[in-house]
Amino acid sequence: MPVNKTIKFGFLKEWVALGAIFGAAVVFFNALFGRFAVYFFISAWPVSAIPIGAALEMVVWAVLFLFAGAVVEGFRRLSRGGIPWHRGAQAASLVVLAAVLGRTLVDVMMRRGLFRFHSAPPPRDGWLSWALPLAALGIIFLVVRFRRGCSAETYRKDGLKLGLLALLAGAVWAVIFNRAMATTQLEVPLRSSLVLLRPLYPGLAVVAIGFIAVSRYVLRRDWSVERLAGKTILAAAAAAVITSFYYGSPPRSGRPHIIVSCWDTMRSSRSPVYGYRRVTTPFLNELVPGALIFDEAYTPSNYTLPTHASFFLGLSYRAHGYHLGDGADVLRYRGEFTLADSLEDIGYRTALFTENSWVHSLDKGFSEVRFLEKTAVHADLFVGGGARAGDRVSFRRYPDRFPGRMLLDWIRYRFDPFYAFTLDRIQLRAVAELLLRSRRTGPVFLFKNWMNVHDRYHPYGEWTAGQAVERYDFSGEFDLSVHYTDHRFRELYRLVESLGQIERTVFIVTSDHGEFIGEFNLVGHHKGLFEPVIRVPLMIVHPDLDSRRVSEPVSLDRFFYLVAALAADRDRLDSRELAEIFITPEPVVAEHGFLPDEEDHSEAAAEGEDFEWSYTVIDSDWQLVVDPELRRHGSSWPREQSVFLFDLRSDPERERDLSAAHPEVVERIKEEYREYLERIPEARETRRRPGLREDVERQLRSVGYLNPASRPRDPIPAPTP
């Protein structure tokens, strides 16, 4: 009997079934990787959060396909076409869905593979706007033509086959996404793009075998697409329930979560915590009574990559030598034993969420890495310069293993103003998932680099994408960006609190460098080693910590040892002992320069000039700055001057140079710097050989953090040779 006479409104059930099959397949196969969807409801109990997220993922796709079916029915009735219109539209919908998801998967693989070390190129999606509609119309035309007048049995079997294709699409999406995101090491240089597919082969082989077996079973028993949907939904529901109880077990480790909030380009002098007159960081102010605060914390350098390398390696800039982030640096860095490696070895789940591509290039050892690009305001880096707002970031930069959730995020993103609040919510949700999984995966070490201050990106103005201004209020915009970053940190803190994890979470708030905001006629960073660009906040927040302020100058190249101490399985944290990790007999050193290189591609080399190392040395009384490169930047200091000496006690703002008045102090501090240079080979060798564990233990014991008479439980292991 012709299909038009036997099927009336059953097509709506088929549309719902196709959507439910795809959504259920995504839920089921993600569960095999231990992944689950968190939507709008974030509960402290996985037993409730995970099933709700799974149900919403399936509902989103069922409703979306139902809507598509209603639209197709409207067109069919207007054109007086036959029921095969629905089958053609269903086939076209699956093809379009597969194409969009496939294009997104290419972005995922490129970001984690070929372009793992820097941001991937902007996605070019113009072809989708014309190619996919043409392909969809062609498919509808072919199906209508070849299925006109077909029997009801043939029509039903076609629906079942489309259901199997929807099942396959969900499975392939989940497998490729999870495998690609887990890929951290590839051949460099990349000799063939096929290398990107190697991690996918086992998973895709299992999917192919399973799909063939399921298809044979279903087709032999002559199921309907509705029955296939019911079975798939049951499997997804079972997977969600099992996953929720699996992650609902009590935590296995007593070690604390460690969350580092790195406010890229934040200088301490722009926060009232450090005496600034404007209330730019109201939430940080609330945390002061229960925080360990370092008043004089200095970064190892004045730009991102060397400072983060010091964070992750426990070495000064001159000792580790990472400065460009190019291929040579990346290859060498892959041989390092990093902070993330050491924490993984004692049971931590390490994650790096960064909005800075230079930090992305230092992801060695992290088990989960996300590059989360943001819009920026590009300012002319000189006093009185203008600025231009960048274009909105493509939402394709934020792929999601749950495409239904990704679709809803995309819709919300379309309604965001210039500042994309949706992107902040996505990051918070990712943190929630990390903490919910921590009951099984172990305590979390999360390093978050935020670029709001660096890029002066905040929601308080009237900026629009591409807008330009002639005279840019750098100082005012800087403060507004600091204020919103404080708001972001408050949201992060409140999320951890709502999940019931605040008692076992240590927060570290710091920065990689500061910023000139007109001081000495300088704007930006990477232009000198004076106080505005190297003095940064350093706060440690935990309920156990007593309020304490450290006035001694300290260097953030000790960050590695701070995290190692926090990760120790201890009954209680002690502010005094943590402070002593940073307080050393050696003066604080920060540097800017390049190590000797056979192929020098620096700007100075292109101009035929030699780039000289700049450095500063800070002790309790003095700061010496030796900066032969300062003349390049047009500062207000005399062009021929390269040596500066500041008395920290009488001139805390460091505005009066005393180098000519105290030549003996200059020579004494220069000698201290030469002694520091002599110690570098030994420090470097200690960190490279398989003696890292003993080195970490020795330094922690020297400040009384570990019992000298006994070895700590589960010490940080040594790297492999």
N, C-alpha and C positions, 0 to 999 in steps of 0.2 A: 504494500500500500504506500503511495507517495507520502513523503514526510510532511508536506504542508497540511495534510488532512488529519494527521495523528498527533502532531505536537502543537499545542496552543501557547500556554504560558510557562511550560516546562523549561524554556530557554533561560528564564531568570534564575532558576535553581542551578542550571549548568554554569552560568556566569559566576554565581556565588561560589560554587564548588571549585572552579578553576582558581579563583583568588585565594580561597581557603587552603587549597593544596599547596600553592606556592608559599604562602605565609607559614603554613605548618612545616613544610620542608626546611625553610630557613631556620625556624625555631629548633627543629629536631637535630639538624646537622651542626648547628652552632653549639648545641648542648654537648655533642660529642667532643668538642674542643673545650668544654667547660665554660662556655660563654652564654650569657643571658641578656635579655633586653630590660633596661630600666627606662620607663617612660616618664610621665609626670609625677608618678607616685614613687617616692624614694623612702623606703622603710628601713629601719634598723634591722629588721628580721628578714632574711632572704626567703623564708617560708611564705611570706606574703608578697614581697616585691617581685620575685621571679615569676610566679604564675600569672600575676597581673600583667607583667610586661609581655609574657608569651601570648596571653589572650589578646592583648591590644595589637600585637603584630599581626595575628591572624585576622582580627576584625578589620584592620586597616585595609588589607588586601581584598577581603570579601566585599567590603563596602565599595572600594574603588572599582572592582570588576562589575559589581551590581550596577553602579552608576554608568559604566561603559555600556552594559547591556541595555539599560533603559534608553540611552542616547541612540544606540543602534536600532532599537525597536522603533523609536520615533522616526528616524530616517527611512526605515523599511516601510512603515505604513504610509509615509508621505509619497514614497516612490512606488508603492504597491508591489514591492519585491517579495520574494519567497523567503521561507525560513532559513535556507542556506546562507542568507546574509549574515546570520548570527555566527554560523560556523566559520565563515570567512573572516569576520571581524575578530572572533576569538583567536584564530590562527595569527592574524595580523597583530593583535595585541601582544601575544607571546613573543613574536619576532621583534616588535619594537621594544618590549621590556628586556629581552635578551641583549639587544644591541646597546641600549643605554647602560645596562649593568656591565656588559663586556667592556664598553668604553671606560667605565669607572674602574673596573679591575685593572685595566692597562695603567691608569693613573696610580693605583695602589702599588702595582709591581714596579713601576718606574721610580716611585718615591722611595720605596724600600730597597730597590735594587740599583739600577744604573745611576739614578740621581739620589742615592742614599745620603751622600755627603753634603749635598746642597739642595736647595729647593728645586722641584721639578719645573719645567717650563710651563707657562700658562696653557691650560687646555684650550684647544681650538675646536669649538663645537658648532661652528657655523654650518657645517655640512649636515648636522643632525636635523636642522630646521627644514631642509628640503628633501634630503635623501630618505629619511624615515617616513614622512607622509606619502611619498611616491611609492616606496616599497609596500607600505600598508595597503594603499589603493590597489596596487598590482596583485597582492595576495588575495584581497577580497574578490577582485574580478575573476581570478583563476578559480577560486573555490566555488563561487556562485556558478560559474560556467560549467565546471565538471561535476558539480553535485546537484544541478538542477534536475528535479524529478527523481532523486535517489530514494531508496526505500528507507523506512524508519530504522531498520536494523543497521544499515550502513551509516546512517546519520549518528546513531547511538555509539557505534564503534569508533567513529571519527572523534566524538566527544571524549571517549575513554583515552584514545591516543593523545589527544591534546592535554588531558589531565596528566598523563605520564610525562609529557614534555614539560609541563609546569613543575612537576616533581623533580625532574632532572635539572631544570633551571635553578631551583632553590638549592639543590644539593651542590651543584657546581659553584654557584656563587659563594656559599658558605665555606666550601673546601678551599677554593682559590684565595679568598680573602684571608682566612685564618693562616693558611700556609705562607702566603706572601708576607703578611705582617710579622710572621715569626722568623723570616729570613734576615739574618744580620751580617753574614759574611759571603762575599762573592769574589770571583776572580777579578783582580785589578792588575793591568788594564783589562777591560771587558773585550774579549776577542770576538764574541758573538752574542747577539741578543737572546739566543736560545738558552744561554746560561740562566736567564731569568726564569725559565720554565722548569729547571731541574728540581727545585724543591717541591714542585707540584705533581711530579710524575706518580709517586706512590699513592697520594690521595685520589688523584683522578683515575688511577687504575682500579682502586677499590670501588669508587663510584660507578665506573663503567661496568664492572662485574656485577655489582649489586643491582644496577638498573636493568641489566639484561635478565637477571634472575627474577626480579619483581615483575618486569613486563611480561615474561613468559607465563608466570603464575597467574597474573591478573587477566591476561588475554585468554588463556586457556579456560579460565572459569567464567569468562564472559561477564565481568563486573560492569556496572555502570559508573559514570564519572562521579555521581553522587556517593556511591558506595566507596570508591577510592578516596574521596574527600573525607568521609567519615573515619576510615581507617587511618588516614594520615593525621587527622586531627587528634585521634586517640593516641597515636604514637608520640605526637608532639606534646600532648598534655602529660603523658607518662614521663617523658624526658624532662619536662619542666618541673614536675613534682619531685622526681629523683634528684635533679640538680639543686632544687631549693633545700631539700633535706641534707644533701651532701654539703652544701655551703652553710647550712644552719647549725652545724656542729660547733661546740665551743672552740675558741682559739687554741692551737697546739703549742704556741710559743709564748713565753713571757716577755720576750724582747719588745721594745716599743716600736711603733711606727715612727719614721723620721720623714718629715715633710719640709723640704727646703723651698722657700719662696724667694727667688732671686729677682729683685726689681732692677732689671737691666738699666744702667745709667743713673741710678738713684744716688745722690750725694747726701751724707748725713746732715749737713748744715741746712737742708730744706725741710727738716722734720722738727716739730716742737719737742720730740723726745730728746733732741740734741740742742734745744734752746732756740729754735726758730720761732719768730714772733707770730707767724700765721699758722692757723690750725689746719695743716695740710694732711695730717695723719691722725684723725680723732680716734680710730680704733686701736692703733698702736699705743696711743696714750693710755687707753683703758687697760692695756696689758702690762704696763710698766710695773705696777706693784708686785707682779709675780713673774718677773723676767730677769735674766742675766743680760746686762747691757754693757757693751764695750764702747766707751766714749771715743777712743782713738784707734779705730780699726782701719787698716790700710790694705789696699789690694796690691798684688804683685806687679801689676802693670796698669796701663791706662786704656786698654781696649779688650774686647771680649775674649778672643781665642786664647791668648796666653794665660789670662786669669782663670778661665775655666779649666784649662789644662793643669794649672796649679791646684785648683780645687780637687780634681779627679786623680792627680798623681802624687800630691804631697811634696812638690818640688817648687823651688823658685823659678821665675821665668828663665833666667840665664842657665839654670840647671837642666830644665827639660827642653828648651829650645824650640818650642812650637809657636810659630808666629804668623805663618801665611795661610795655613789651612788648605794648601794645595795638595796635589797628588802625592808628592814626596812626604809631606807631613802625615797624610792619611795612612800611607803604607807603613811608615815607622810607628805611628800611634797604635796600629793594630797589633803590634808586638808587645805593647805595654800591659802591665798588670794593674788595672785601674781600681779605683774605689768601688765601682759597681761590681767588678770581679770579686773583690774581697768580701763584699756583703752577700753576694750570691752564694759564696762558699759556706757561709754560716746560716743560710736558710732564709735570706731576705728575698722578696720579690722586688726587683729594682725597675723603676720606670723613669723615663725622661720625657717630659712634656715641654716643648720649647717653641717659642714664637720667633726664634733667632736661628737662621740657617747655619751660622758659624758654630753654635753650640751643637747643632745636629751632627756636625762633622766629628764630634768627640763622643759619639754614642757607644763606643766600645765597652762591652760588658753589661749594658743595660738589656734586660729581658723584654722590655716593652718600650718602644720609642714612637713618639708622635710629633711630627712637625706641624704646628698649628699657626698658619700664616695669618697675619692681621694687616689691615689697612694702615698706612702711615701718612704723616704730614712731613713733607720734605722741605726743610728750611735751608736757606742760604746761611752757611756757617760763618757769618761775620756780623759785627754790630751794625744794626740798622738794615739788615737784609730782609728779603721777602720770603714767602713760603708758598707751597702748593699742596693741596690735599691729593693723595693718591687715589687711584680707582678702587672701587669696591672689590674685595677678594672674591673670586669665584667660589661658589659653595662646593664645587667639586674638590676643593682643597680639604674638605672635611668628610671623607667617605665614612660609611658606617656599615658594620657587618650585618645590621638589620635594616634592609632597604625601606621597610615601612616607616620606621623611625626616621630614617634619612629623608624620606619624602615629606613628612610632617615638619621636620626641621627646615627643609628648603622652603616650604610655604611660609613658615614664621620668619625666616630670613628675608623673604621678599618684602615684608612689612616693616623691617627694621629701618631706623633712620641711618644717618651716616655712621654712627657708632653701632656696630652689630652686636646687640645684646645676646642674640641667639648663639653666637660663637662662644661667649662666656658660659652660657648654660650647658653647652655641649661639653666643655671642659670640666665643669662641676660634675656632670653626670659620669664622665669617665673616672673621676676620682672616687665617686660613690661606688662604682663597679669594682675598682681596685680594692677598696676597703671591705666590700661585701665578700669578695673572693679571698680576702686575706685569712679567713678562718681556716682555709685549706692550703692556700699557696704560701703561707708564712707572712711574717710582718712586712710592711711596705716601706721601702725607701723611695720616695718620690722627689725628684728634682724638677722644679717648675721655673722656667725662665719667662718672665713677662716683659713685653716690649712697650708698654704704654708710655713710660717715662722717656725712653729712648726715642720713640716716634711721636711724642706729644699727641697721643691719641686718647680722646676722652669724649664723653657725651654732653659736656656742659656748654658747648658753643653752638654756632649755627653753620658749621662747615657742611659743605656738600662735596661729593666726589669731583675732583678736578679743579676745585675752587682755588684761586690764587689771590694773595694779598701782597701789597708793596712793602709795607713796614710791619714786620711780624713781632708780636710781643712774646719774645722767647721766654723771658722770666715768668710772665703770667701764665703762659700755656704750660710751662714746666710744672708750676705749682698745681695747676688743675689736673695734670696727668698724675702727679703724685697722689692727689686727693682721691682720684678714681682707683688707682692701684691699691690704696688703703681700703677702699670699698670692696674691691675684688678679694683682698685678703680676708676681710671680715666675712664675706660670703663663704669662702673656703673654710674658715674656722668654724662658722655656724653649721656648715654641712657636717663636718667631722663630729661636732657636738651633737647634732641631731641623730647621727648614726650610733651614738653611745660609745664613741672611740676616743673622746677627748682625754680621758685619764691615762690612756696608753699611747698618746701621740706627742712627740716632741716637734715643735716648730722652730725652724731657723729662718730668720728674716735677714737678708743681706743683699749685696749688690756686687757686680763685677768691676765697676768703675763709676766715677762721678761724671761731672759735666761742667765746663766753663759756661757761665751765663753772663758774659761781659767782663769778668775779672781780667785785668791786664790786657784789655781789648781783645780778649779771646772768646770764641763761642764754639761749643762742641767739645769733643775729647780727642784723644790720640794726638794732642798738640802740646804736651808738656807733662810735668810730674809735680805740679803744685797741689796744694791741699784740696782745692775744689774738685779735682779730677781723680784723686786717689784715696781720699778719706770717705768711707762708706759706712752705712749702718751695719751693725751686727747685734742681733737680739736672739736669745734662746728662750723659748717659752714652754713651760710645762708646769702642771699643778704642784709637783713636788719641789720645784726650785724656789729658793728664797730670793727675795728681791736683792739684787747686788749690781753695783756699777763698777766697772774696771777702768781706771784712769790711765794705766800704763799703755804706751803705744804697742800694738800687736799687729802681726801680719796674717793675712788670710791664706798664706801658703800652709798654715797649720790646720786648715779646714779639714783635710783628710783625717787627721788624728782626732779632731773633735767628733766627727761622725763615727769613727772607730770606737771611741769611748762611749758615745751614746748607745751604740749597738751592743755593748757588753750586757750580758744577762745579770743585772744588778737589782737589788731590792729597792734602792732609792738613788736618785740623782742628787749630786751635791754641787752647788754653785761654785764654791771655792775650788774644788778639784777640777771642775771644767775650766775655770778661769786660768788655772795654772798650766793647762795644756798650751795656752797661747803665750804665757809670760816666759820668755827665754832670755839668757844673758846677751844674746846677739842683738844688735840694732835691727830695726825694721828697714828692709830694702825693697824698693820698687824700681822697675827698669822699663826702658822702651828702646828697641833696636832690633837688629837682625844678626843672626849668627853668620859667619863666613859661608858663602855659597858659591859654587862654581858658576852657576847661572843666576846672576842677580838681576831680577826683573823689577826691582823697586823703582819708584819715580825718581829717586835721587840718582840711581845708576843711569837712567835714561837721560838725565840732564848732565851726565858726565861728572857728577859729584859723588864723593864717598859718604855713605850714611854712617854717622858715628853713634855709638851707644850713649844713651842718656840714662842717668840714674839719680835716685834720691836716697838718702840715708837719714833715718829719724831715730833719735833717742829721747830720753825723758826731758832733755833741755833744748835740743837744737834740731833743726832740719837743714840738711845740706842738699842743694839741687845742682847737679852738673848736667847742663842741657845744651850741647853745641848745636842742636837742631832747632832751637827756639827761634832763631833768626828767620826761619822759613815761614813762620806763621803770622808775622806782623804784630807781635805783641807790643805793649807799651813800654817794656823794658828796653834799654839801649840795645841796638842791633848787635854790637860787638860783645855784649856781656853773655857769658855762658855759665858762670858760677854764682850761686846765690846762697846766703846763709840767713836763717831766721831764728830768733830767740823765742821759743815757744812760751816761755813764762811771761815775758814782758810784752810780747806781740803775738797773741794767739791767732789773730787774723792773718798774720804773715804778710804784712804789707811793707815792712822796712827791711831792706837788704843790708846785712852787717858783715858781708864777706871781706870788705876792705878793712873794717875795724878789728876783725878777729882772724887774721891769717893763720894763727896757730891752731884755732879750732877747725878751720877748713882743712889743714894738713892732717890733723888727728883723725878726722872723720874719713878723709880720703884713704888713710892707711887702714882704717877699719873695713872699708869697702874692698881694698886689695886683699885683706885677709879673708874676707868673704869669698872672693873669686878663687882663692887657693883651696878653699874647702869644697868647691863645687864638684870636682872629679870624684872625691870620696862619697859625697852625698848621692851623686848619680849612680855610682857603682853599687852602693848599698840598695838602692831602689830597683836595680835591674837584676841583680843576682837572686837566686832562690833563698834570700835571707830576709824577705820582706816581713814575714810574721815576727821574727825575732826583733827586727828593727822597730816595728810598731809596738811590740810588748815592752821593749827597752825604754822607748820614749814615754809610754804611758806609765810605766813603773817609776820613771825618774821624777814624775810630778805627783806620785803617790796615788795614782788612779787604780793601779792594780797592786795586789798584795805581793811584795817581793819574795815572800817565802813559798808561794804556790803559783801554779799556772792557772789562768782563768779558764772557765768552762768554755768549750768550743771556741778556741782562739782563732783569729783570722789566719787562714792557711797561707802557706808560701806559694808563689806562682810556680808553674811548671817551667823547667829550664827551656 
